[in-house]
Amino acid sequence: MPTYRKLIAARHSTNFREATEIVDVQRRDPAPNEILVRNLYTGVNASDYMMAAGMYISPTPVPFDLGGEAAGEIVAVGSDVHNFKVGDHVLTLGGGYGEYNYQRAAYAMPIPKARPEIVSLGVGGLTAIMALELVGEMKSDETVLVTAAAGGTGHYAVQLAKLAGNHVIGTCSSDDKAALLKSLGCDRAINYKNENVRQVLKAEYPKGLNIVFESVGGELFDACLRHLAVRGRLITIGFIAEYPNAQKIETTRVHTFLIPKSASVRGFWLNHYLREAPQYLVKLIDLLESGKLVSEVDAMAFHGLESVADAVDYLYTGKNHGKVLVRY
Ligand SMILES: NC(=O)c1ccc[n+]([C@@H]2O[C@H](COP(=O)([O-])OP(=O)(O)OC[C@H]3O[C@@H](n4cnc5c(N)ncnc54)[C@H](OP(=O)(O)O)[C@@H]3O)[C@@H](O)[C@H]2O)c1
């Protein structure tokens, strides 16, 4: 049997390059319930750094495979697999940083054709739609604020909140990103490098925020928490601005901001919503194929496993517009 290469976390370290190694692995036939996928595109995620550091939600003992969502082509199926055949294209969650990827067939999601715009639906798209709809109880005619709004996850949240008929505010760090947000239908883009978010919210949104889709943490989280509307919902999905110092984070006491407004802070982690993921992916693919949803892919090109550490570093510069991808 030939071998293939994959990127593993060999040791926990806050230095992604030191934590990771590319290893050769013997290919094998898939187990009866497995498919073997040749990865074509994989998404780069803020969580990659935290996982390699052993600081993500449920740290995995080393060594372990790295990589989130991947789009690819099935090259072999196990004897009990009847819902897929060789040549089908699928979206998988986990194992993205490998040339090949063994997956339980039950967890793979069919897609029309692997392409850059589809792969980021796997983490960013699914997180945005399920966090807003299932956790945020998103309806219409509300004010929704999205942080890291021009990023791989945020740009979907902006569009989905807009499609649902809401007024959407997006925060970002540059005028280029603000222009992208406007082109995606965002009603008010706040470049937090030039404008003070608290002051903008106080001056322009005196009734407060009904939903916050929050992934940055730090000062932005605090500003949004303090500006929730009566019965407002803050969905916290991440805190990238605090990740490099994650071990030092102390619990913030939020009750004094919540009770006077009957507001709530709600957490979302994609891993807890995998059962619902396939039906929401169908919805996202329909929106994408009908032109109602734009999947923004960052223009910086990363190729092959050797580029993964560069791609993770790049994501952490905060310069990306939409999803950062690695192509094989
Ligand atoms: N809970 C879940 O299941 C789940 C799933 C997917 C993503 N997430 C979370 O969502 C967030 C975004 O993840 P992503 O992978 O989609 O990344 P991304 O949004 O494509 O890129 C990260 C963005 O964060 C913003 N940012 C703000 N402060 C930053 C800082 N100090 N350092 C670096 N970037 C900073 C930057 O945009 P601007 O500064 O211009 O806004 C940057 O472009 C992360 O917190 C991630 O953990 C959670």
The ligand as a MOL file (V3000), in Angstrom:
LIG
                    3D

  0  0  0     0  0            999 V3000
M  V30 BEGIN CTAB
M  V30 COUNTS 48 52 0 0 0
M  V30 BEGIN ATOM
M  V30 1 N -17.6750 27.9210 18.3930 0
M  V30 2 C -17.4850 27.4080 17.1860 0
M  V30 3 O -17.9590 26.3000 16.8680 0
M  V30 4 C -16.6760 28.2010 16.1900 0
M  V30 5 C -16.6590 27.8250 14.8410 0
M  V30 6 C -15.9550 28.6380 13.9360 0
M  V30 7 C -15.2630 29.7590 14.3960 0
M  V30 8 N -15.2770 30.0480 15.7310 0 CHG=1
M  V30 9 C -14.5950 31.2470 16.2430 0
M  V30 10 O -14.8740 32.3430 15.3850 0
M  V30 11 C -13.7630 33.2320 15.3700 0
M  V30 12 C -13.3220 33.4490 13.9300 0
M  V30 13 O -12.7310 32.2640 13.4670 0
M  V30 14 P -12.3800 32.0360 11.9350 0
M  V30 15 O -11.5930 30.7640 11.9000 0
M  V30 16 O -13.5930 32.1740 11.1000 0 CHG=-1
M  V30 17 O -11.3660 33.2250 11.6310 0
M  V30 18 P -11.5810 34.5120 10.7260 0
M  V30 19 O -12.7660 35.2560 11.2180 0
M  V30 20 O -11.5240 34.1500 9.2900 0
M  V30 21 O -10.2630 35.3200 11.0500 0
M  V30 22 C -10.0660 35.8710 12.3030 0
M  V30 23 C -10.5240 37.3410 12.3300 0
M  V30 24 O -10.6200 37.7520 13.6820 0
M  V30 25 C -10.4390 39.1410 13.7610 0
M  V30 26 N -9.6430 39.5040 14.9360 0
M  V30 27 C -10.0120 40.3480 15.9000 0
M  V30 28 N -9.0770 40.4550 16.8350 0
M  V30 29 C -8.0500 39.6700 16.4450 0
M  V30 30 C -6.7710 39.3890 16.9920 0
M  V30 31 N -6.3500 39.9280 18.1610 0
M  V30 32 N -5.9540 38.5510 16.3210 0
M  V30 33 C -6.3510 38.0030 15.1520 0
M  V30 34 N -7.5540 38.2370 14.5840 0
M  V30 35 C -8.4040 39.0740 15.2270 0
M  V30 36 C -9.7590 39.5860 12.4610 0
M  V30 37 O -10.6860 40.3990 11.7430 0
M  V30 38 P -11.0340 41.9250 12.1870 0
M  V30 39 O -10.1090 42.3000 13.2950 0
M  V30 40 O -10.8010 42.7190 10.9440 0
M  V30 41 O -12.4590 41.8820 12.5760 0
M  V30 42 C -9.5090 38.2850 11.7020 0
M  V30 43 O -9.6710 38.4220 10.3190 0
M  V30 44 C -12.7040 32.6140 16.2820 0
M  V30 45 O -12.8600 33.1360 17.5790 0
M  V30 46 C -13.0800 31.1370 16.2750 0
M  V30 47 O -12.6000 30.4390 17.3680 0
M  V30 48 C -15.9680 29.2880 16.6210 0
M  V30 END ATOM
M  V30 BEGIN BOND
M  V30 1 1 1 2
M  V30 2 2 2 3
M  V30 3 1 2 4
M  V30 4 1 4 5
M  V30 5 2 4 48
M  V30 6 2 5 6
M  V30 7 1 6 7
M  V30 8 2 7 8
M  V30 9 1 8 9
M  V30 10 1 8 48
M  V30 11 1 9 10
M  V30 12 1 9 46
M  V30 13 1 10 11
M  V30 14 1 11 12
M  V30 15 1 11 44
M  V30 16 1 12 13
M  V30 17 1 13 14
M  V30 18 2 14 15
M  V30 19 1 14 16
M  V30 20 1 14 17
M  V30 21 1 17 18
M  V30 22 2 18 19
M  V30 23 1 18 20
M  V30 24 1 18 21
M  V30 25 1 21 22
M  V30 26 1 22 23
M  V30 27 1 23 24
M  V30 28 1 23 42
M  V30 29 1 24 25
M  V30 30 1 25 26
M  V30 31 1 25 36
M  V30 32 1 26 27
M  V30 33 1 26 35
M  V30 34 2 27 28
M  V30 35 1 28 29
M  V30 36 1 29 30
M  V30 37 2 29 35
M  V30 38 1 30 31
M  V30 39 2 30 32
M  V30 40 1 32 33
M  V30 41 2 33 34
M  V30 42 1 34 35
M  V30 43 1 36 37
M  V30 44 1 36 42
M  V30 45 1 37 38
M  V30 46 2 38 39
M  V30 47 1 38 40
M  V30 48 1 38 41
M  V30 49 1 42 43
M  V30 50 1 44 45
M  V30 51 1 44 46
M  V30 52 1 46 47
M  V30 END BOND
M  V30 END CTAB
M  END
